[in-house]
Amino acid sequence: MVFSMWHKKLLSILAIIFLLALFGCSTHEQKETKRTEINEKHADPSFEIKKAEPQRLENIFGIGYPGNDEGLYIASQNGIKIFSNGSWLEGTTQKHEYMGFQTTLDGFIASGHPEKDSKLQDPLGIVKSIDKGASLEQLAFYGESNFYFLSSSYNGKTMYIINQEKNSKLKLGVYMSEDEGKSWEKVMLKGLDSNTLGMIAVHPENNIMAMSTREGIYYSEDKGQNIKKITNPIMTTALAFSEDSLYYSSAENNKVLFYKMDLQSFNVNSVNIPFLSYDNPITYIAVNNKDQNKLSFATYLNDVYESADGGQTWKLVLKNGRIE
């Protein structure tokens, strides 16, 4: 079976992490993290948003629609790119490699690595921006940890991480914070019978979360303490919540498929998408919380599609990562 090497590697690592976290950690753990330089923001006065230069994005590490701006944000190895009104935009500076990228009501949060010659420490830990990336506020683990799997609710009140390497505050495992990273509680995931962990999606407003795995999607209404499988045993590769639905993608029978699940009835409907080859699965899904008919998804080969009518029609806005 052909599948992205990136996801294979991460899922294999996370399978080991899960077993270590399950058997090697205490049942509950709350850690208080000291925010060094928490109020310090690294802003470049020369930063401005301009038309993007022709380039090729080699990696996409997240997509989303921030509540304080218009357009689709894409996190890449070379900073944030914004698709707005049919054009691509980018910042003149602050071109960091953002990972675990999540858009929120007032901007975005992310992890990752600073750009070359930056004065920022590497890794970034968890940082937040409310000004399109012009400045970054250090929330947690600055200079200490990088999080490939970082998730946040749209209102920014609930944040999840999968901690892949032990740091000064946390052991391996899945953790949740409700105070922007000041303190963390271990997520128990009672009911999980998968040996892999995957991407976590958080509902925009309430305590609902979901996790994709090789065996399907697990769902929780109590912040991940108890979870249950809500799909067939399929390999799910990406997921995202709207207010009343869960969108997700799977790789089944040599096909890339896209679904919409109603959160009240749990009924599932297929969503038609452009043909994607099996070696080009969907890696990220985003919903615009200001207009929930606007959806987008990114693929392993750095294609990005956007819909303005709830998935009835799609427009290819980025092909193979090339901004012309």
C-alpha positions, 0 to 999 in steps of 0.5 A: 500500500502506497502512502506518504513517507512523511505520515508513515514516519510520524505515525511510527514514531507516535506509536512508540510514543503512545506506548511509552506514555501509556506505560511510563507516565503517571495517570495524571500530570499537571505541570506549571511551565515558567514562561521565560520572556513571555511578554517579549515579542520579536517584531521587525519594524520593516515587516509588511505584507506584499505580493508573494515572489515566484517560488515553490513551497517544498513543505506545507505544515498547516492551513487555516483561516484566522479570524482577524484577517481575510484569506487562506493562510498556509504555513511553509518552510519559508514563512506564512503565505496568504491566498486572498482575492485570487492572489498570493501574499507573503511577509517581507520578513519573519519567514520562519518554518512554522509547524503544528500551525493553527489559526485562531480567532485573533491570529495563529499559534505554531511551533517550528524553527526560526529562519536562518540568521534569526535572533530567535531561539531554536526551536520556537516551542509554542508561539502566537501571533496576532499581527499576521506574523510580524511579531511572535509571543512566546507561550511555552517551551521556547528554545526547548521543544518542537511540536509537529502535532499541535492543535487549538480550538478556534477561540484559542482557549483549548490547546493540545500537543503530542509531546514526542521528546521529554522536556524539562516539564513534560514526559512523552504523551498527549497533553492539554492546556486551557491557559495558553500553555502556562499549565498542562494536563495529561490526556488519558485517551481512555477507550483508545484501542489503536496503537498509533496516534495522529492529528488532533482536531478541536471543536471551535467552541466546546470540549469536543476533540477528535483524533485521526489514526490508522484505524479510524477517527476517535471522538471525545466530548470530555477533552480527550479523557474518554474517547470512542471510535466513530468511523469504520476502521479506515486510515484517516489522514486529516480532519477539521471541525466546523461548528456542526460537522466534522470533515475528514479524509481517508485513504481507502481501496487505492482512493483518496476520499473526503467526508462530512459527518454531522455532529448531532446524528453522526451521519456521514456523507461523501463530499466530491473532490477532484481526483487525487492519486493514492500517493497524494493523500490529503494532509490538512483540512481547514474550515473558515469559521466566519463563513463555514461554506468556505473550505480548503485542503492541502495534499502531500504533493503540496496541492491546495484546493478551496471551495466557496460552496461547502464542497460542491465545487473546488478550485485549485489554488496551488499546484505542486507548491508553485506560486507563480 
